[in-house]
Amino acid sequence: MIRCFTRAAFCIVFPLAVGTAIAALSLEWAAHAQRIISSQQEKKTFTDAEIADGFFRVAFGAEFHLAGRVDRIRKYDKPVRVFIDNRASPDRRSRLRDIIADIAHRIEHLDIAATDVRETADIIVTLVRDRDLHKTITSFYGSDRAKEIRKAINPQCLSSFTKDDSFAIIHSNVILAVDAGRFVFADCAYEELLQALGPINDNDAVPWTTFNDDVSMDHFGIYDQYLLNILYHPAVKPGMSVEEVKALLPQILPQVRAWVGKINGLAN
């Protein structure tokens, strides 16, 4: 059972009563991010080896950990409903609903949608002012853990999920600041929502993914669509090991390529 705080290739894991993983984009985003990738500029052609390498880097592991297992697939194995708790202006709810719909459109085997019913939601997205971010984190995780999070990653946005003993995700929380600009909001929203679905391990070694904090993008990139479609392929189960997923890839990748190519109008 773990709690994991991530920024780029940095992760700390603490033992908890339930398994909770936390990921964040640092407040140092503006100075730290070196590449802004638009949908027009992004690389769209990848080898099987490039896709597999990125998947195993972000779907497994934690770069630095003190306790708990982080070597298994973590994902939802049920339909996912997202509730938006808006506490600030400008009102980004419409943009966030569009992002949720875009994720749903591009991941073939994931049933994800916004909901107006908080009580039955699997993911709660809380929208706050930037100045209220740390206060909100404290209310979610307690003062001691909030201090650890701020010291380690000084986040601009944050996501977390709780998993059961089989490594299936049972609930996620996302906290986003709404007043840092439209691009930063979209960049944060895509990264944190996608990480709330399982790929928690940010990695600077992969130059095409939103899970690299040297990269910023305000859309769901082609490369990340490959990674999430592998993760949510029905053959990939919560709790699977690296070796188990490697054995499945020859079967899965052609199907994932066909879907991502179709949904994005890519040449075969």
Sequence and secondary structure as in RCSB ss.txt:
>XXXX:A:sequence
MIRCFTRAAFCIVFPLAVGTAIAALSLEWAAHAQRIISSQQEKKTFTDAEIADGFFRVAFGAEFHLAGRVDRIRK
YDKPVRVFIDNRASPDRRSRLRDIIADIAHRIEHLDIAATDVRETADIIVTLVRDRDLHKTITSFYGSDRAKEIR
KAINPQCLSSFTKDDSFAIIHSNVILAVDAGRFVFADCAYEELLQALGPINDNDAVPWTTFNDDVSMDHFGIYDQ
YLLNILYHPAVKPGMSVEEVKALLPQILPQVRAWVGKINGLAN
>XXXX:A:secstr
 EEEEEETTEEEEEE SSEEEEEEEETTHHHH  EE  TTTS     HHHHHHHHHHHHS  SS SSS   S  B
  S EEEEEEE SSS  HHHHHHHHHHHHHH TT  EEEES GGG SEEEEEE GGGHHHHHHHHH HHHHHHHH
HHH EEEEEEEEE TTSBEEEEEEEEESSS HHHHHHHHHHHHHHHTS     TT TT TTSTTEE SS  HHHH
HHHHHHTSTT  TT  HHHHHHHHHHHHHHHHHHHHHHHT   
